[in-house]
Amino acid sequence: MKRLLTYTALAGLIAGAASAQTDFIANSFYDGAVPMSGEGYIRWAELVKELSDGDLVPEVFTGTVLLAPRASLQGIQDNVVQVAHHAAVYTPSDLPVSNAVQELGFAYSDPMAAIFAVTDFSMNNETQLEEWKDKGVVYLGAYATPGYVLMCSSPVRNLEEMKGKRIRTAGSAVSVWVEEAGGIPVNVPSSEMYTGLERGTLDCATNAASDLVDRSLLEVAEHTTLLSTGMYYSGPQWGFNPGFWETLTPAQREVLMEASARSMARMVIAYNEKVDAGLEASKAAGGNVYEPEQDLVDHVTEFRDRTTKAAADKAGTDYGVAEPQALIDNFVATMTKWQDLLAEVDTTDEDALTALAMQEIFNKIDASSYGVN
């Protein structure tokens, strides 16, 4: 009987240890080859387990198996997933503040400055924080794409060649630009670019050139024009369900913050490498890579200047932001801060970037109260 009790007690201890492990579901609708999923979820999950000594165990889903792109926010709110990537451009009425600052996407082209600046802004600006709270999201870090370029089934090098082209876009600013330039904007998720180009429902896609390989677009888009049509950063790379977040200890939250800091550095480093590799692969496969002709450059430059100046007005009129100028000014100031901070940093050094993000953002956040009602 004594031996039986010992075995029973041992079994209870094992069961207790197992139950202490925190398992949760994490979702990114991008394919695993895309840095937002590969570095931002698959390798991120490994990092979370490592930093927590196996205490936090994310089960990662990538692609659209679990949630479609437009359903990510609802999935977080309903606790279908405990954390997910969500691109706010797909739900502009739900996340007007996040979309208002995305209107400045045309003005910037450095994803490293953007990813940390957007995180800093999104975790500290009171207007943005109120939106996350109101929409049932605990924000824990950004994503930022490289500048989007034109990947087309036929050459688009000038305004004449833009006319009538059906061009996949994401977000209102680039859609307006496409229309003004004579094209036809088509707002579909990035997961539908390949089939659209293959079937002829799209003539071009605006996205990062890494997708020439990551999404095999070089097979259906033989003509790439290196015209920056903005970059994207709206919405959380890691948006946590508030109920789940509140069950975590401050120490567990700090682990997730550190994982965010390092994974953001990894995402941009990987993206930059993949852009170069995508362009080289396209050329090796017989594709064409063009510099845009001057009329197209001039059109984008004029549009960029005009939309940047109008961003505050649009934040108020289109997105209903109460103090739009203050919001835009704060975002611009935060972006300038990070451009300055990164000026002397090796942006290929993952450790240096992680340390800087911890110092300037996450170490200043109180893990016992952040995101807790």
RODO-2510 file (C-alpha; in nm, 4 decimals, decimal comma):
residues 373
     n   res          X          Y          Z
     1     m     0,0000     0,0000     0,0000
     2     k     0,2854     0,2346     0,0824
     3     r     0,4386     0,1758    -0,2638
     4     l     0,0971     0,2372    -0,4259
     5     l     0,0608     0,5680    -0,2438
     6     t     0,4092     0,6674    -0,3545
     7     y     0,3278     0,5910    -0,7174
     8     t    -0,0019     0,7757    -0,6857
     9     a     0,1687     1,0793    -0,5365
    10     l     0,4313     1,0701    -0,8136
    11     a     0,1611     1,0539    -1,0805
    12     g    -0,0081     1,3540    -0,9226
    13     l     0,3147     1,5511    -0,9317
    14     i     0,3679     1,4668    -1,2991
    15     a     0,0121     1,5653    -1,3841
    16     g     0,0541     1,8910    -1,1931
    17     a     0,3725     1,9699    -1,3799
    18     a     0,2044     1,9008    -1,7125
    19     s    -0,0917     2,1241    -1,6310
    20     a     0,1436     2,4127    -1,5468
    21     q     0,2505     2,4296    -1,9116
    22     t     0,0571     2,6995    -2,0981
    23     d    -0,0494     2,5803    -2,4410
    24     f    -0,2145     2,8249    -2,6781
    25     i    -0,3023     2,8692    -3,0450
    26     a    -0,1201     3,1191    -3,2664
    27     n    -0,2229     3,2044    -3,6223
    28     s    -0,0761     3,3869    -3,9214
    29     f    -0,2642     3,3722    -4,2495
    30     y     0,0570     3,4010    -4,4513
    31     d     0,2310     3,0938    -4,5865
    32     g     0,5281     2,9759    -4,3828
    33     a     0,7737     3,1057    -4,6450
    34     v     0,6675     3,4668    -4,5811
    35     p     0,8702     3,6296    -4,2976
    36     m     0,5558     3,7323    -4,1055
    37     s     0,4848     3,3604    -4,0644
    38     g     0,8288     3,2010    -4,0933
    39     e     1,0183     3,4337    -3,8599
    40     g     0,7153     3,5877    -3,6919
    41     y     0,5306     3,2690    -3,5972
    42     i     0,7182     2,9447    -3,6677
    43     r     1,0592     3,0548    -3,5346
    44     w     0,8877     3,2880    -3,2868
    45     a     0,7111     2,9868    -3,1299
    46     e     1,0449     2,8089    -3,0884
    47     l     1,1864     3,1225    -2,9280
    48     v     0,8911     3,1559    -2,6899
    49     k     0,9382     2,7963    -2,5741
    50     e     1,3110     2,8514    -2,5289
    51     l     1,2807     3,1803    -2,3394
    52     s     1,0118     3,0368    -2,1102
    53     d     1,1970     2,7076    -2,0494
    54     g     0,9053     2,5193    -2,2021
    55     d     0,6405     2,6970    -1,9960
    56     l     0,4756     2,8728    -2,2926
    57     v     0,3966     2,6453    -2,5866
    58     p     0,2321     2,8030    -2,8916
    59     e     0,0651     2,5753    -3,1465
    60     v     0,1167     2,7595    -3,4735
    61     f    -0,1155     2,7616    -3,7743
    62     t    -0,0083     2,9327    -4,0967
    63     g    -0,1960     2,9940    -4,4184
    64     t    -0,5738     3,0112    -4,4256
    65     v    -0,6471     2,6708    -4,2719
    66     l    -0,7765     2,8169    -3,9470
    67     l    -0,8703     3,1788    -4,0252
    68     a    -0,9086     3,3747    -4,3474
    69     p    -0,7228     3,7109    -4,3594
    70     r    -1,0353     3,9184    -4,2982
    71     a    -1,1391     3,6928    -4,0079
    72     s    -0,8239     3,7283    -3,7985
    73     l    -0,9514     4,0102    -3,5787
    74     q    -1,2754     3,8265    -3,5049
    75     g    -1,0763     3,5122    -3,4295
    76     i    -0,8749     3,6977    -3,1653
    77     q    -1,1843     3,8568    -3,0138
    78     d    -1,3723     3,5247    -2,9976
    79     n    -1,0699     3,3405    -2,8522
    80     v    -1,0666     3,1001    -3,1462
    81     v    -0,6955     3,1811    -3,1365
    82     q    -0,5100     3,3308    -2,8448
    83     v    -0,2758     3,5333    -3,0661
    84     a    -0,2775     3,6194    -3,4354
    85     h    -0,1426     3,8457    -3,7036
    86     h    -0,4054     4,0853    -3,8332
    87     a    -0,3678     4,3285    -4,1225
    88     a    -0,5865     4,6249    -4,0301
    89     v    -0,6280     4,7224    -4,3966
    90     y    -0,8792     4,4363    -4,4237
    91     t    -1,1014     4,5818    -4,1502
    92     p    -1,0817     4,9609    -4,1847
    93     s    -1,4119     5,0291    -4,0096
    94     d    -1,3019     4,8253    -3,7063
    95     l    -0,9554     4,9805    -3,6763
    96     p    -0,9765     5,3399    -3,8027
    97     v    -0,6796     5,4695    -3,6019
    98     s    -0,4459     5,1994    -3,7272
    99     n    -0,5635     5,2634    -4,0823
   100     a    -0,5288     5,6404    -4,0434
   101     v    -0,1556     5,6110    -3,9707
   102     q    -0,1232     5,3579    -4,2538
   103     e    -0,2107     5,6457    -4,4882
   104     l     0,1510     5,7567    -4,4312
   105     g     0,2799     5,4283    -4,5739
   106     f     0,3605     5,5993    -4,9028
   107     a     0,5971     5,8364    -4,7211
   108     y     0,8375     5,5710    -4,5870
   109     s     1,0517     5,2969    -4,7343
   110     d     1,2692     5,1631    -4,4483
   111     p     1,1033     4,8576    -4,2912
   112     m     1,3501     4,8408    -4,0011
   113     a     1,2681     5,1913    -3,8796
   114     a     0,8998     5,1299    -3,9460
   115     i     0,8647     4,8025    -3,7553
   116     f     1,0052     4,9469    -3,4312
   117     a     0,8481     5,2902    -3,4700
   118     v     0,5021     5,1433    -3,5284
   119     t     0,5431     4,9186    -3,2245
   120     d     0,6583     5,2113    -3,0098
   121     f     0,3667     5,4243    -3,1278
   122     s     0,1077     5,1465    -3,0984
   123     m     0,2042     5,0540    -2,7417
   124     n     0,2240     5,4127    -2,6133
   125     n    -0,0109     5,6421    -2,8040
   126     e    -0,3281     5,6768    -2,5967
   127     t    -0,5621     5,7027    -2,8960
   128     q    -0,4208     5,3872    -3,0519
   129     l    -0,4182     5,2038    -2,7183
   130     e    -0,7843     5,2880    -2,6673
   131     e    -0,8660     5,1368    -3,0052
   132     w    -0,6878     4,8109    -2,9227
   133     k    -0,8745     4,7920    -2,5922
   134     d    -1,2096     4,8744    -2,7518
   135     k    -1,1623     4,6085    -3,0191
   136     g    -1,0491     4,3337    -2,7819
   137     v    -0,6825     4,3122    -2,8756
   138     v    -0,3636     4,3282    -2,6692
   139     y    -0,1011     4,4603    -2,9100
   140     l     0,2496     4,3196    -2,8757
   141     g     0,4460     4,4199    -3,1835
   142     a     0,4408     4,5259    -3,5455
   143     y     0,5172     4,3912    -3,8863
   144     a     0,6543     4,6039    -4,1700
   145     t     0,6938     4,5098    -4,5316
   146     p     0,9620     4,6352    -4,7669
   147     g     0,8404     4,8875    -5,0208
   148     y     0,5818     4,7264    -5,2479
   149     v     0,6674     4,7086    -5,6179
   150     l     0,4701     4,6229    -5,9310
   151     m     0,4824     4,2581    -6,0410
   152     c     0,2931     4,2214    -6,3669
   153     s     0,2059     3,9814    -6,6476
   154     s     0,2975     4,2513    -6,9041
   155     p     0,5337     4,5515    -6,8792
   156     v     0,4203     4,8508    -6,6715
   157     r     0,7021     5,1029    -6,6934
   158     n     0,5176     5,4296    -6,7563
   159     l     0,1766     5,5910    -6,7223
   160     e     0,0668     5,4788    -7,0666
   161     e     0,1277     5,1163    -6,9749
   162     m    -0,0610     5,1666    -6,6462
   163     k    -0,3850     5,2486    -6,8261
   164     g    -0,6582     4,9934    -6,7681
   165     k    -0,4373     4,7530    -6,5743
   166     r    -0,6141     4,5625    -6,2966
   167     i    -0,3762     4,5933    -6,0037
   168     r    -0,4028     4,4143    -5,6722
   169     t    -0,3760     4,6644    -5,3872
   170     a    -0,4162     4,6617    -5,0107
   171     g    -0,5311     4,9796    -4,8404
   172     s    -0,6935     5,2981    -4,9529
   173     a    -0,3869     5,5129    -5,0318
   174     v    -0,2362     5,2833    -5,2939
   175     s    -0,5824     5,2180    -5,4380
   176     v    -0,6318     5,5916    -5,4899
   177     w    -0,2885     5,6197    -5,6513
   178     v    -0,3583     5,3317    -5,8912
   179     e    -0,6867     5,4900    -5,9948
   180     e    -0,5267     5,8327    -6,0454
   181     a    -0,2513     5,6722    -6,2528
   182     g    -0,5083     5,5155    -6,4855
   183     g    -0,5214     5,1651    -6,3422
   184     i    -0,8030     4,9717    -6,1787
   185     p    -0,7446     4,8884    -5,8106
   186     v    -0,8529     4,5416    -5,6978
   187     n    -0,8521     4,4962    -5,3209
   188     v    -0,7956     4,1253    -5,2583
   189     p    -0,5805     3,9445    -4,9992
   190     s    -0,2214     3,8681    -5,0912
   191     s    -0,3074     3,4979    -5,0842
   192     e    -0,5111     3,5525    -5,4029
   193     m    -0,2386     3,7239    -5,6082
   194     y    -0,1087     3,4116    -5,7815
   195     t    -0,4461     3,2814    -5,8955
   196     g    -0,5536     3,6308    -6,0040
   197     l    -0,2452     3,6732    -6,2214
   198     e    -0,2686     3,3166    -6,3495
   199     r    -0,6355     3,3500    -6,4510
   200     g    -0,6047     3,7031    -6,5850
   201     t    -0,8351     3,8692    -6,3325
   202     l    -0,5254     4,0671    -6,2276
   203     d    -0,2632     4,2251    -6,4511
   204     c    -0,0325     4,3276    -6,1667
   205     a     0,0153     4,2819    -5,7951
   206     t     0,1667     4,5336    -5,5567
   207     n     0,3599     4,3479    -5,2909
   208     a     0,7149     4,2867    -5,1721
   209     a     0,9480     4,1457    -5,4372
   210     s     1,0225     3,8545    -5,2045
   211     d     0,6896     3,7117    -5,3211
   212     l     0,8425     3,6407    -5,6608
   213     v     0,9834     3,3335    -5,4857
   214     d     0,7843     3,3011    -5,1631
   215     r     0,4518     3,2940    -5,3508
   216     s     0,5969     3,1775    -5,6830
   217     l     0,4827     3,4970    -5,8565
   218     l     0,7764     3,4777    -6,0965
   219     e     0,5764     3,2015    -6,2694
   220     v     0,2858     3,4357    -6,3502
   221     a     0,4440     3,7828    -6,3311
   222     e     0,7437     3,8065    -6,5615
   223     h     0,7700     4,1857    -6,5421
   224     t     0,8728     4,3623    -6,2202
   225     t     0,8978     4,7408    -6,1965
   226     l     1,0989     4,8760    -5,9038
   227     l     0,8553     5,1526    -5,8202
   228     s     0,7874     5,1817    -5,4479
   229     t     0,4118     5,1964    -5,3993
   230     g     0,4232     5,2230    -5,0231
   231     m     0,4794     4,9853    -4,7357
   232     y     0,2410     4,8236    -4,4896
   233     y     0,2449     4,8108    -4,1121
   234     s    -0,1152     4,8523    -3,9944
   235     g    -0,2462     4,6114    -3,7329
   236     p    -0,0723     4,3791    -3,4887
   237     q     0,1836     4,1170    -3,5812
   238     w     0,0916     3,9628    -3,2452
   239     g    -0,2564     4,0538    -3,1277
   240     f    -0,3488     3,8663    -2,8089
   241     n    -0,6931     3,7834    -2,6784
   242     p    -0,7357     3,9963    -2,3601
   243     g    -0,8879     3,7139    -2,1557
   244     f    -0,5953     3,4859    -2,2337
   245     w    -0,3453     3,7686    -2,1721
   246     e    -0,4867     3,8275    -1,8246
   247     t    -0,4279     3,4618    -1,7313
   248     l    -0,0548     3,5024    -1,7926
   249     t     0,1887     3,6020    -1,5203
   250     p     0,3992     3,9196    -1,5606
   251     a     0,7020     3,6963    -1,6167
   252     q     0,5254     3,5140    -1,9000
   253     r     0,4261     3,8452    -2,0575
   254     e     0,7875     3,9623    -2,0383
   255     v     0,8940     3,6488    -2,2256
   256     l     0,6462     3,7298    -2,5020
   257     m     0,7742     4,0884    -2,5166
   258     e     1,1314     3,9725    -2,5588
   259     a     1,0202     3,7266    -2,8243
   260     s     0,8508     4,0131    -3,0083
   261     a     1,1650     4,2284    -2,9970
   262     r     1,3896     3,9602    -3,1450
   263     s     1,1356     3,8316    -3,3950
   264     m     1,0753     4,1790    -3,5377
   265     a     1,4470     4,2119    -3,6079
   266     r     1,4501     3,8688    -3,7666
   267     m     1,1489     3,9457    -3,9869
   268     v     1,2997     4,2554    -4,1454
   269     i     1,6447     4,0989    -4,1895
   270     a     1,4805     3,8014    -4,3614
   271     y     1,2569     4,0236    -4,5743
   272     n     1,5498     4,2273    -4,7037
   273     e     1,7397     3,9123    -4,7957
   274     k     1,4351     3,7639    -4,9660
   275     v     1,3711     4,0763    -5,1751
   276     d     1,7196     4,0520    -5,3240
   277     a     1,6830     3,6784    -5,3766
   278     g     1,3414     3,7186    -5,5402
   279     l     1,4655     3,9698    -5,7966
   280     e     1,7673     3,7550    -5,8800
   281     a     1,5530     3,4429    -5,9142
   282     s     1,3105     3,6209    -6,1456
   283     k     1,5929     3,7366    -6,3717
   284     a     1,7464     3,3884    -6,3709
   285     a     1,4111     3,2456    -6,4805
   286     g     1,3956     3,4870    -6,7764
   287     g     1,1904     3,7579    -6,6111
   288     n     1,2437     4,1296    -6,6568
   289     v     1,3218     4,3818    -6,3821
   290     y     1,2755     4,7468    -6,4792
   291     e     1,3406     5,0855    -6,3316
   292     p     1,0267     5,2995    -6,3742
   293     e     1,0250     5,5680    -6,6392
   294     q     1,0287     5,9313    -6,5298
   295     d     0,6581     6,0067    -6,5755
   296     l     0,5677     5,7200    -6,3443
   297     v     0,8272     5,8308    -6,0866
   298     d     0,6994     6,1879    -6,0994
   299     h     0,3389     6,0749    -6,0578
   300     v     0,4196     5,8689    -5,7476
   301     t     0,6344     6,1479    -5,5992
   302     e     0,3588     6,4065    -5,6400
   303     f     0,0997     6,1684    -5,4969
   304     r     0,3253     6,0823    -5,2013
   305     d     0,3795     6,4478    -5,1131
   306     r     0,0113     6,5299    -5,1468
   307     t    -0,1171     6,2380    -4,9385
   308     t     0,1418     6,2972    -4,6659
   309     k     0,0264     6,6567    -4,6263
   310     a    -0,3372     6,5469    -4,6262
   311     a    -0,2931     6,2595    -4,3769
   312     a    -0,4219     6,4527    -4,0752
   313     d    -0,7297     6,5803    -4,2594
   314     k    -0,8050     6,2297    -4,3811
   315     a    -0,7620     6,0877    -4,0310
   316     g    -1,0349     6,3259    -3,9154
   317     t    -1,2775     6,3145    -4,2074
   318     d    -1,2427     5,9551    -4,3323
   319     y    -1,1502     5,7758    -4,0102
   320     g    -1,3219     5,9914    -3,7475
   321     v    -1,0146     6,0484    -3,5307
   322     a    -1,0985     6,3122    -3,2679
   323     e    -0,7586     6,4892    -3,2694
   324     p    -0,6133     6,3895    -3,6053
   325     q    -0,3229     6,6331    -3,6234
   326     a    -0,1933     6,5251    -3,2831
   327     l    -0,2152     6,1596    -3,3887
   328     i    -0,0268     6,2103    -3,7142
   329     d     0,2316     6,4375    -3,5513
   330     n     0,3010     6,1760    -3,2836
   331     f     0,3394     5,9020    -3,5437
   332     v     0,5773     6,1102    -3,7565
   333     a     0,7821     6,2060    -3,4494
   334     t     0,8087     5,8409    -3,3460
   335     m     0,9223     5,7418    -3,6954
   336     t     1,1853     6,0177    -3,6920
   337     k     1,3028     5,9010    -3,3488
   338     w     1,3630     5,5494    -3,4804
   339     q     1,5329     5,6658    -3,7974
   340     d     1,7761     5,8517    -3,5727
   341     l     1,8193     5,5597    -3,3308
   342     l     1,9017     5,3191    -3,6140
   343     a     2,1387     5,5522    -3,7967
   344     e     2,4426     5,4146    -3,6116
   345     v     2,3214     5,0550    -3,5722
   346     d     2,4109     4,7607    -3,7951
   347     t     2,0650     4,6676    -3,9200
   348     t     2,1807     4,3151    -4,0007
   349     d     2,2807     4,2563    -3,6360
   350     e     1,9907     4,0719    -3,4747
   351     d     2,1312     4,1012    -3,1210
   352     a     2,1933     4,4766    -3,1455
   353     l     1,8439     4,5382    -3,2837
   354     t     1,6846     4,3226    -3,0129
   355     a     1,8725     4,5074    -2,7401
   356     l     1,7657     4,8437    -2,8812
   357     a     1,3988     4,7396    -2,9008
   358     m     1,4090     4,6118    -2,5426
   359     q     1,5770     4,9305    -2,4187
   360     e     1,3513     5,1759    -2,6019
   361     i     1,0166     4,9940    -2,5933
   362     f     0,9594     4,6792    -2,3936
   363     n     1,1660     4,7515    -2,0835
   364     k     0,9552     5,0651    -2,0395
   365     i     0,6285     4,8680    -2,0415
   366     d     0,4876     4,7449    -1,7095
   367     a     0,4088     4,3791    -1,7746
   368     s     0,1859     4,3600    -1,4661
   369     s    -0,0577     4,6196    -1,6002
   370     y    -0,0151     4,6475    -1,9773
   371     g    -0,3223     4,5142    -2,1591
   372     v    -0,5001     4,4328    -1,8332
   373     n    -0,8443     4,5845    -1,7764
***
